[in-house]
Amino acid sequence: MASIRKNFIFTLASQLLVVLTPLLVMPFVARRLQVDNVGISSFTESIVYIFSICAVFGCSVYGQREVAYCKGDEQAQLKRFLEIFTSVSLTAIVSAVAFLIFICFQTQYQLFYLIQILELVAYWWDVSWYYQGREDFKQLLLRNVLVKGSYIALIFLFIRDTNDLPLYIFLRCLTLFIGSAIILAPVLYRAIKFRVTFSLRSIPKHLKGMFLLFLPSIAIMVYTVLDKTMIGVMTKSPSQNGCYEEAIKMIRVLMHIVATISIVLLPRIAMLHANGKRDEIEQKLHHSFKFIYCLTFPMMCGIYFIAPPFIPWFLGPGFEGSIGLLQTLGILLFLIGVGRLLGTTLISMGKENLYTRNIVIGACFNFILNLFLIPRYQALGAAYASVLAEMLVMGAMIYSNRSLLSLRKLVYSSLIYLLAIAVMSGALMGVRSVLACGVFLQLVLFVCVGGATYGLVLLLLRETFVCDLMRRIFAKVQRRRA
């Protein structure tokens, strides 16, 4: 069985590719396409994503958990894969037909929607859940290296000006499509090779199980994708959508790193729960909380100080509205990090009803807030609504997992990190007050001074998570030298 540490490294490397790709492409695309075209791409993609969520029908999390339950038996895993993939194929076909009907009634952006049929198929064919359930994160890493590398090369080679918006959308959808096909083909080949068979009678059972996780997927969509749709409809401003798109994209880039721990833990907690090892689950949860504190607190602090000089330098003129959006949305790193970790725990333990309830409550709250805040504050109103809704969801997730958590221990373990952040903020304010240099050097100084201050405070306070991590790193270095 692969260790959690090794799985984490593979998954983190894969997520880093997801992180680096937008960072490399964003400034280039923003300057070539301009803010209005970025907003159009964001708006149409949000519509397509709604149909894509309906197509996969909660398959991703459900499939990962069901494959994890068959750990150690490849025949059983392949059989479960065929059952679930056949089930999701039915919902994908229905969603595709509905999307084609939708396109027929569109007079604006029809070409962009037609191109993004490829994206709809890519979501259908994306069987990452099978590899995650098997804890085979290495294959996903190799796929991401190939796909993301090709995407970056194609964007830099072919995107030149605002007239290339259709080509930009096509290249994005094409690489997603190819990436999904690359990981689907080997699984189908092995199922055929081993002559795996299954009964169609299993499909209703899987559709029911997927539906329980489809409801929270729809709810999550309300405050991850529908925000952009509502901004486009209510403000009638592509530039508002463009500023929001770039800000939320940067937050999601960082969120991929934070979410790594949840991706890795889901199959492991599912297995521990199946074996009745409650104490180990509690231990892993508290250790994961420290990881989230350690990572998200300095991220939020850094975003607040870096956003004003970074946005104009990175994205160019026209995106000044993204500064306040990025500072506000940065709070989501901690809120969603905790929410995903505890939501993953509920799903792993078969408590989909509690998970669904919490997400639906948050989504309804977010939708209502959007109706009031977007007309008044435009894109910033959507950011406020997302933060408030995620606070509610995080609180509900903590309450639902209260039997596994010690709130006193969680609060106590966070105090060291809060103290380190306070010192880091003081250092960054001091640097900002005496800076008189170019933007790039400002950013370098912010990162170096902030990171060094934060790490030094944690080491001086002998924070156990950081000290254990440093000891492991030094031990590995010494072993390699020996």
Secondary structure as GFF3:
##gff-version 3
##sequence-region A 1 482
A	DSSP	alpha_helix	4	56	.	.	.	ID=ss1
A	DSSP	alpha_helix	59	69	.	.	.	ID=ss2
A	DSSP	alpha_helix	74	104	.	.	.	ID=ss3
A	DSSP	alpha_helix	110	115	.	.	.	ID=ss4
A	DSSP	alpha_helix	117	125	.	.	.	ID=ss5
A	DSSP	alpha_helix	128	133	.	.	.	ID=ss6
A	DSSP	alpha_helix	137	158	.	.	.	ID=ss7
A	DSSP	three_ten_helix	162	164	.	.	.	ID=ss8
A	DSSP	alpha_helix	165	193	.	.	.	ID=ss9
A	DSSP	alpha_helix	202	222	.	.	.	ID=ss10
A	DSSP	alpha_helix	226	235	.	.	.	ID=ss11
A	DSSP	alpha_helix	238	274	.	.	.	ID=ss12
A	DSSP	alpha_helix	278	315	.	.	.	ID=ss13
A	DSSP	alpha_helix	322	329	.	.	.	ID=ss14
A	DSSP	alpha_helix	332	348	.	.	.	ID=ss15
A	DSSP	alpha_helix	352	377	.	.	.	ID=ss16
A	DSSP	alpha_helix	379	400	.	.	.	ID=ss17
A	DSSP	alpha_helix	407	434	.	.	.	ID=ss18
A	DSSP	alpha_helix	439	460	.	.	.	ID=ss19
A	DSSP	alpha_helix	464	481	.	.	.	ID=ss20
###
